[in-house]
Structure formats: structure tokens, C-alpha cells
């Protein structure tokens, strides 16, 4: 799946969970860069991404997640 399609779906998940669009998607984006992205919303985001892409993250996958770019890379390896 193309990176732009993956990022579009991730953007939709972020907007739905965080209930705002006050962020700009780029590969270096982290939770610290987005208002309202805390530990609870992080778990909700991960769960929704798993549902959206019909994948399951393993603990080692989650440990690789440093920013949006790494999330996209992990998703690409799973689909």
C-alpha cells in the first residue's frame, strides 16, 4: 500500500480520536507534537490503527515506533 494512502488513514484515525486537526502530518511527527495525544489516546490510536488496517502489533513492533515515519514503515511490513 502506498505511503500516502497509509498516512491518509492514519490522519483520519488521529482526527477521530483527538477530535481536532491541529497537526501537520510529516515523518518526524511524534505524540509530543500533537495537542491531546497522551498515553490513553495513544492506546486508542494504536487500537484503531490495528482495526483500520486489519493488523495486530506485537510488542517489538510498538518498540520501533519513534515517529509517524516509523509507524508507516511498520504498517507496510504488516500488510
VOZADO-384515 format. One record per residue (C-alpha): residue number from 0; x, y, z; residue in one letter. Coordinates in Angstrom, 1 decimal. Example, Ala and Ser with C-alpha at 12.3 -4.5 7.8 and 13.67 -1.06 7.14 Angstrom:
2
[0,[12.3,-4.5,7.8],'A']
[1,[13.7,-1.1,7.1],'S']
***
This chain:
79
[0,[0.0,0.0,0.0],'X']
[1,[1.3,3.5,-0.9],'X']
[2,[2.7,5.7,1.8],'X']
[3,[0.2,8.5,1.0],'X']
[4,[-2.8,6.1,1.5],'X']
[5,[-1.4,4.9,4.8],'X']
[6,[-0.8,8.4,6.0],'X']
[7,[-4.3,9.4,5.0],'X']
[8,[-5.8,6.6,7.0],'X']
[9,[-3.6,7.5,10.0],'X']
[10,[-4.7,11.1,9.7],'X']
[11,[-8.4,10.0,9.8],'X']
[12,[-7.7,7.9,13.0],'X']
[13,[-5.9,10.8,14.7],'X']
[14,[-8.7,13.2,13.8],'X']
[15,[-11.4,10.8,15.1],'X']
[16,[-9.6,10.0,18.4],'X']
[17,[-8.2,13.5,19.1],'X']
[18,[-11.2,15.4,17.8],'X']
[19,[-9.2,18.1,16.0],'X']
[20,[-7.0,18.7,13.0],'X']
[21,[-4.4,20.9,14.6],'X']
[22,[-1.4,18.9,13.4],'X']
[23,[0.6,18.6,10.2],'X']
[24,[1.5,15.0,9.1],'X']
[25,[5.2,14.5,8.4],'X']
[26,[7.5,11.7,9.0],'X']
[27,[9.1,13.3,12.1],'X']
[28,[5.7,13.8,13.8],'X']
[29,[5.5,12.5,17.4],'X']
[30,[2.9,12.4,20.2],'X']
[31,[4.6,15.4,21.8],'X']
[32,[3.9,17.5,18.7],'X']
[33,[0.1,17.0,18.9],'X']
[34,[-2.3,18.5,21.4],'X']
[35,[-4.2,15.9,23.4],'X']
[36,[-2.1,13.0,22.4],'X']
[37,[-1.4,11.4,25.8],'X']
[38,[-0.9,7.8,26.9],'X']
[39,[-4.6,7.0,26.9],'X']
[40,[-5.3,8.4,23.5],'X']
[41,[-2.1,6.7,22.3],'X']
[42,[-3.6,3.3,23.2],'X']
[43,[-6.8,4.2,21.5],'X']
[44,[-4.9,5.4,18.4],'X']
[45,[-2.9,2.1,18.2],'X']
[46,[-6.1,0.0,18.6],'X']
[47,[-8.0,2.0,15.9],'X']
[48,[-5.0,1.7,13.5],'X']
[49,[-5.0,-2.1,14.0],'X']
[50,[-8.7,-2.1,13.2],'X']
[51,[-8.3,0.2,10.2],'X']
[52,[-5.5,-1.9,8.6],'X']
[53,[-6.7,-5.2,9.9],'X']
[54,[-3.3,-5.9,11.5],'X']
[55,[-2.0,-6.7,15.0],'X']
[56,[1.1,-5.0,16.5],'X']
[57,[3.5,-7.1,18.6],'X']
[58,[5.4,-5.6,21.4],'X']
[59,[8.6,-5.5,19.3],'X']
[60,[6.6,-3.5,16.6],'X']
[61,[5.5,-1.0,19.2],'X']
[62,[9.0,-0.6,20.5],'X']
[63,[10.0,0.5,17.0],'X']
[64,[7.5,3.4,16.9],'X']
[65,[9.5,6.6,17.3],'X']
[66,[7.5,8.8,14.9],'X']
[67,[5.0,8.8,12.1],'X']
[68,[7.6,7.6,9.6],'X']
[69,[8.4,4.5,11.7],'X']
[70,[4.7,3.8,12.2],'X']
[71,[4.1,3.9,8.4],'X']
[72,[7.1,1.5,7.9],'X']
[73,[5.8,-1.0,10.5],'X']
[74,[2.3,-0.9,8.9],'X']
[75,[3.8,-1.5,5.5],'X']
[76,[5.6,-4.6,6.8],'X']
[77,[2.3,-6.0,8.2],'X']
[78,[0.0,-5.5,5.1],'X']
***
